Amino acid sequence: MFAASTHRRKRAFTLLEVILALAILAGAVAVLGEIMRAAGRSAADAQAETRAQLLACSLMDEMVTGVLEPTEQTRVALETDDVAPWVYSVTFGTLNLEGLMSVELIVEQDLEKQFNPVRYRLVRWLPSVTEAAEEDEEESEDSQESSEEGADSGDSNES
């Protein structure tokens, strides 16, 4: 009678095995949570860096086309729909090449250092302001001369 009851015993998990499985599961969930948090932070940083690059390119294009006057400025606020405020600075430098100047545009988030603000720097070489003004004057003189010549040749054809 004693031998028959020992053969019918069911195999089950022990309490130690269950606790160990739960500990492994909790550790895996904690690691996955940390990975997701780091991925979210990296995605937000990449989005902010892309936004800074787009703002800088847009401002530089506005300066090149004459929509925005190219003057030295420091930490001027940008009007955007973003949650974080943006500022930009413009500085000019001279180059060893005649007729060119260096334009440096910095766009950055106006946040405290503890929030790790994004900063983007864009540098372009542009014709110096004096060179561009001289070229514009030459072009206007050339166009005036050609229109005067056209008027003179038109008078001779009529006679």
URUR-V895270 format. One record per residue. PSI is psi in radians with two decimals (none if undefined). OMEGA is omega as a letter, one per 40 degrees, with the letter a starting at -180 (none if undefined). Layout:
# URUR-V895270
PSI&OMEGA + PSI&OMEGA
This chain:
# URUR-V895270
-0.61&a + -0.62&a + -0.53&a + -0.60&a + -0.44&i + -0.42&i + -0.42&a + 0.16&a + 2.29&a + 2.50&i + 2.25&a + 2.89&i + 2.51&i + 2.86&i + -0.64&i + -0.71&i + -0.69&i + -0.78&i + -0.73&i + -0.73&i + -0.72&i + -0.66&i + -0.73&i + -0.75&i + -0.75&i + -0.71&i + -0.72&i + -0.74&i + -0.69&i + -0.73&i + -0.77&i + -0.67&i + -0.74&i + -0.68&i + -0.74&i + -0.69&i + -0.75&i + -0.67&i + -0.71&i + -0.72&i + -0.72&i + -0.68&i + -0.71&i + -0.70&i + -0.74&i + -0.68&i + -0.73&i + -0.70&i + -0.69&i + -0.72&i + -0.73&i + -0.72&i + -0.75&i + -0.73&i + -0.74&a + -0.79&i + -0.70&i + -0.79&i + -0.71&i + -0.73&i + -0.65&i + -0.65&i + -0.72&a + -0.70&a + -0.20&i + 0.03&i + -0.69&i + 2.22&a + 2.24&a + 1.54&i + 2.69&i + 2.27&a + 2.67&a + 2.16&i + 0.99&i + 2.32&a + 2.45&i + 2.44&i + 1.90&i + 2.93&i + 0.10&a + 2.75&i + -0.77&i + 2.36&i + 2.56&a + 2.54&i + 2.76&i + 2.71&i + 2.51&i + 2.27&i + 2.61&i + 2.53&i + 2.84&i + 2.68&i + 2.88&i + -0.11&i + 2.25&a + 2.37&i + 0.01&i + 2.59&i + 2.71&i + 2.24&i + 2.09&i + 2.17&a + 2.19&i + 2.17&i + 2.29&a + 2.74&i + 2.44&a + 1.24&a + 2.87&i + 2.71&a + -0.56&a + -0.35&i + 0.09&i + 1.15&a + 2.59&a + 2.49&i + 2.32&i + 2.34&a + 2.24&i + 2.22&i + 2.29&i + 2.61&i + 2.19&a + 2.77&i + 2.42&a + 2.71&a + -0.71&a + -0.69&i + -0.78&a + -0.68&i + -0.71&i + -0.71&i + -0.69&i + -0.71&i + -0.74&i + -0.73&i + -0.72&i + -0.63&i + -0.74&i + -0.72&a + -0.60&i + -0.74&i + -0.74&a + -0.59&i + -0.59&i + -0.72&i + -0.68&i + -0.68&i + -0.70&i + -0.75&a + -0.49&i + -0.61&i + -0.68&a + -0.51&i + -0.49&a + -0.50&a + none&none
